[in-house]
Amino acid sequence: MRLARVPGVVLIAVAAAMWGTDPIIRKTMSFTTSATTIVFGEHVILVLCTLPFLFPALRAVFRAGARYVAAAVVIGAGASAVATILFTDALIGHSDFITPVVIQKIQPFVAIGAAALVLGERPRPGFWWFFLPALAGFWLVNQSSPLHPSAQGAVVIAEATGAAVLWALGTVLGRYMSREIEFQHVLSLRFFFGFLASALALLVMNQPAYSNRHDSVLILYLALVTGLLALALYYYGLQRTPAVLSSLAELTYPAVAVIAGIYAYDQHLVWSQWVGVALILGTVTLLPVQRQRKVVEIAPPKALPEPATA
């Protein structure tokens, strides 16, 4: 009941901030474990943790219809498995921590477009007073020389962009599913379909299912803290938050990730980066005091197109 009193956008921002420690943990396994093995290990743990919800979740999604089944598969296989594999490989497969995180700034743009198409959510003029400062803050945080930006490597950019697009679609479709399905069931379905996709990726990439003991402990942390706990808060908050506002709250993730990464590698923020931090935190702090319909026009629920049948 206490959690229910917390604005949904705040829960999403807290969950996203928890994800900020995720890239550092993944980076420490860069020379010992493949991205596919890491993501598979996470999903094994997550499916086991949510197993009591799995069969009720499967019943609920099949009862809701083919559109919801399709959304669950995209969230699980796409946003949970493939996107995480792409992002992890962008981090650990190349000597570049910043670029994969910087590219996550395209998520709000994808989420706004997808939310308009799928959910009928359209930003009102007041929305841009939040969106533009948050985006400017994110740019300042990620670039120590904001007028001379840098990005490295076509492979890193392609992988990080693919992950950002899939995660944005996961936000929108998660909001779509939460209209008919309880948040714990959405969570369980995400992990289940993500497990199936990551298991298939192991076979395709010919990677082992298990790493060493040290990395297994780190994978356990990723699964329980930045996975289970953070995503439970996220989906609970998403039930009450338009997807376009959620995309702004999620900017706490790359901001915290960059700050944590810089200090983990014994670097320091310049003054413009601290200004960026202040802009992001200020925007996220002001969001809960705004009535959602003042910044987002919410149309009646819009159905996804029926999947093609043979």
C-alpha positions in Angstrom: 0.0 0.0 0.0 2.9 2.4 0.7 4.4 1.6 -2.7 1.1 2.4 -4.3 1.3 5.9 -3.0 4.6 6.6 -4.8 4.1 8.1 -8.2 4.7 5.6 -11.0 7.2 7.9 -12.7 9.3 8.0 -9.5 9.4 4.2 -9.4 10.5 4.1 -13.0 13.3 6.6 -12.4 14.5 4.6 -9.3 14.5 1.4 -11.4 16.4 3.1 -14.2 19.0 4.5 -11.7 19.5 1.0 -10.5 20.2 -0.1 -14.0 23.0 2.5 -14.0 25.4 0.1 -12.2 24.7 -2.6 -14.7 27.2 -1.6 -17.4 30.1 -1.5 -15.0 29.4 -5.1 -13.8 29.1 -6.3 -17.4 32.4 -4.6 -18.3 34.3 -6.4 -15.6 33.5 -9.7 -17.4 34.8 -8.5 -20.7 37.7 -10.9 -21.0 36.2 -14.0 -19.4 32.6 -14.5 -20.4 30.7 -13.9 -23.7 27.6 -11.6 -23.8 25.4 -14.5 -24.8 26.5 -16.6 -21.8 25.9 -13.6 -19.4 22.4 -13.0 -20.7 21.5 -16.6 -20.7 22.7 -17.0 -17.1 20.6 -14.0 -16.0 17.4 -15.4 -17.5 17.9 -18.8 -15.9 17.9 -17.1 -12.5 15.1 -14.8 -13.4 12.8 -17.6 -14.6 13.5 -19.6 -11.5 12.7 -16.6 -9.3 9.4 -15.9 -11.1 8.4 -19.5 -11.7 5.3 -19.4 -9.4 3.8 -16.6 -11.7 4.7 -18.3 -15.0 1.6 -20.5 -15.6 -0.9 -17.9 -14.4 0.9 -15.4 -16.6 0.7 -17.8 -19.7 -3.0 -18.3 -19.0 -3.6 -14.6 -18.7 -1.8 -13.7 -21.9 -3.4 -16.4 -24.0 -6.8 -15.4 -22.6 -6.0 -11.7 -23.5 -5.5 -12.7 -27.2 -3.0 -13.0 -30.0 -2.0 -9.3 -29.8 -0.9 -9.7 -26.2 1.0 -12.9 -27.0 2.9 -11.1 -29.8 3.7 -8.2 -27.5 5.0 -10.6 -24.8 7.3 -12.3 -27.3 8.7 -9.0 -28.5 9.3 -7.8 -24.9 10.9 -11.1 -23.9 12.8 -12.1 -27.0 13.5 -8.6 -28.2 13.9 -6.2 -25.3 15.0 -8.7 -22.6 17.2 -11.1 -24.6 18.4 -9.7 -27.9 18.7 -6.1 -26.8 20.7 -7.1 -23.7 23.0 -9.3 -25.7 23.6 -6.4 -28.2 24.3 -3.9 -25.4 26.5 -6.3 -23.4 28.6 -7.1 -26.5 28.9 -3.4 -27.3 30.3 -2.9 -23.8 32.5 -5.9 -23.3 33.5 -6.7 -26.9 35.2 -3.3 -27.5 37.3 -0.8 -25.5 34.5 1.7 -25.3 32.4 2.3 -22.3 30.8 5.6 -23.1 29.5 5.2 -26.7 27.0 2.4 -26.0 25.5 4.4 -23.1 25.5 7.7 -25.1 23.5 6.1 -27.9 20.7 5.3 -25.4 19.6 8.9 -25.9 17.6 7.8 -28.9 15.2 5.7 -26.7 12.8 8.6 -25.9 12.4 9.5 -29.6 11.6 5.9 -30.5 9.3 5.5 -27.5 7.4 8.8 -28.3 6.7 7.6 -31.9 5.8 4.0 -30.9 3.5 5.3 -28.1 1.6 7.5 -30.5 1.1 4.6 -32.9 0.3 1.8 -30.4 -1.1 3.6 -27.4 -2.5 6.8 -28.7 -0.3 8.8 -26.4 0.6 12.2 -27.9 2.7 14.8 -26.2 1.0 18.1 -25.4 3.0 21.4 -25.6 3.8 21.2 -21.9 5.7 17.9 -22.5 8.5 19.6 -24.4 9.3 21.8 -21.4 10.4 18.5 -19.7 11.7 16.6 -22.7 14.1 19.2 -24.1 15.9 20.1 -20.8 16.2 16.3 -20.0 17.7 15.6 -23.4 20.1 18.6 -23.1 21.1 17.3 -19.7 21.7 13.9 -21.0 23.9 15.2 -23.8 26.0 17.3 -21.3 26.5 14.3 -19.0 27.7 12.1 -21.7 30.1 14.5 -23.5 32.9 16.1 -21.6 33.3 18.4 -24.7 29.6 18.9 -25.7 30.5 21.0 -28.7 32.9 18.4 -30.0 31.1 15.1 -29.5 32.7 11.7 -30.1 31.5 8.2 -30.9 33.7 5.3 -31.8 33.3 2.2 -33.9 30.5 1.3 -36.4 29.9 -2.1 -34.7 29.5 -0.5 -31.3 27.1 2.1 -32.7 25.0 -0.5 -34.5 24.7 -2.8 -31.5 23.9 0.0 -29.1 21.3 1.5 -31.5 19.6 -1.9 -31.9 19.4 -2.3 -28.2 18.0 1.2 -27.7 15.3 0.7 -30.3 14.3 -2.7 -28.8 14.2 -1.3 -25.2 12.1 1.6 -26.3 9.6 -0.8 -28.0 9.7 -2.9 -24.8 8.6 0.2 -22.8 5.7 0.9 -25.1 4.5 -2.7 -25.3 4.9 -3.2 -21.6 2.6 -0.3 -21.1 0.2 -1.9 -23.6 0.2 -5.2 -21.8 -0.3 -3.6 -18.4 -3.8 -2.5 -19.5 -5.0 -6.1 -19.4 -2.3 -8.1 -17.5 -1.0 -7.7 -13.9 2.6 -6.4 -13.7 4.0 -9.5 -12.1 2.7 -11.5 -15.0 4.2 -9.1 -17.5 7.5 -9.5 -15.6 7.3 -13.3 -15.7 6.5 -13.4 -19.4 9.4 -11.1 -20.2 11.8 -13.4 -18.4 10.3 -16.6 -19.9 10.4 -15.5 -23.5 13.8 -13.9 -22.9 15.1 -17.3 -21.6 13.9 -19.1 -24.7 15.5 -16.5 -27.0 18.8 -16.4 -25.0 18.9 -20.3 -25.1 18.5 -20.2 -28.8 21.2 -17.5 -29.1 23.6 -19.9 -27.2 23.1 -22.5 -29.9 23.4 -20.1 -32.8 26.6 -18.4 -31.4 28.0 -21.8 -30.1 28.7 -20.4 -26.6 28.8 -22.2 -23.3 25.9 -22.0 -20.9 28.1 -21.6 -17.8 31.1 -19.3 -17.0 33.5 -19.4 -14.1 32.5 -19.1 -10.4 33.5 -15.4 -10.1 31.5 -14.3 -13.1 28.5 -16.4 -12.0 28.4 -14.3 -8.8 28.3 -11.2 -10.9 25.6 -12.6 -13.1 23.6 -13.4 -10.0 23.8 -9.8 -8.9 22.7 -8.6 -12.4 19.7 -11.0 -12.3 18.5 -10.2 -8.8 19.3 -6.5 -8.4 19.3 -4.8 -11.8 17.0 -7.5 -13.2 14.3 -8.7 -10.8 14.2 -5.9 -8.3 14.6 -3.0 -10.7 12.2 -4.5 -13.3 9.5 -5.2 -10.6 9.6 -1.6 -9.6 9.6 -0.6 -13.3 6.5 -2.6 -14.3 4.7 -1.7 -11.2 5.2 2.0 -12.0 4.5 1.6 -15.7 0.9 0.5 -14.9 0.2 4.1 -13.9 2.6 6.0 -16.2 2.3 7.0 -19.9 5.1 5.5 -22.0 6.3 8.9 -23.1 6.8 10.0 -19.5 8.4 6.7 -18.7 11.0 7.4 -21.4 12.0 10.6 -19.7 12.2 9.0 -16.3 14.4 6.3 -17.8 17.1 8.9 -18.6 18.3 8.5 -15.0 19.8 5.2 -16.3 22.4 6.4 -18.8 23.1 9.4 -16.6 23.9 7.2 -13.6 25.8 4.7 -15.8 28.1 7.4 -17.2 28.8 8.9 -13.8 29.4 5.5 -12.2 31.6 4.4 -15.2 33.7 7.6 -15.1 34.4 7.2 -11.4 35.0 3.5 -11.7 37.8 4.2 -14.1 39.2 7.0 -12.0 38.1 9.9 -14.1 36.2 13.1 -13.1 33.2 15.0 -14.3 33.7 18.5 -15.8 31.4 21.4 -14.8 29.2 21.0 -17.9 28.5 17.3 -17.0 27.4 18.4 -13.5 25.0 20.8 -15.1 23.7 17.9 -17.2 23.1 15.9 -14.0 21.2 18.8 -12.4 19.0 19.2 -15.5 18.1 15.5 -15.6 17.4 15.2 -11.9 15.4 18.4 -11.9 13.2 17.2 -14.8 12.6 13.9 -13.2 11.8 15.5 -9.8 9.2 17.8 -11.4 7.4 15.2 -13.4 5.5 13.6 -10.5 3.9 17.0 -9.6 2.4 17.4 -13.0 -0.9 15.9 -14.0 -0.2 13.4 -16.7 -2.9 14.7 -19.0 -1.4 18.1 -18.9 1.7 16.8 -20.7 0.3 13.8 -22.6 -2.9 13.4 -24.5 -4.1 9.9 -24.0 -6.5 8.5 -26.6 -8.7 5.4 -26.0 -6.7 2.1 -26.0 -5.6 1.2 -29.5 -5.2 -2.4 -30.5 -2.1 -3.8 -32.1 -2.6 -5.3 -35.5 -3.5 -8.9 -35.6 -0.5 -11.2 -36.3 -0.5 -12.7 -39.8 -1.8 -16.3 -39.9 -1.0 -19.0 -42.4 
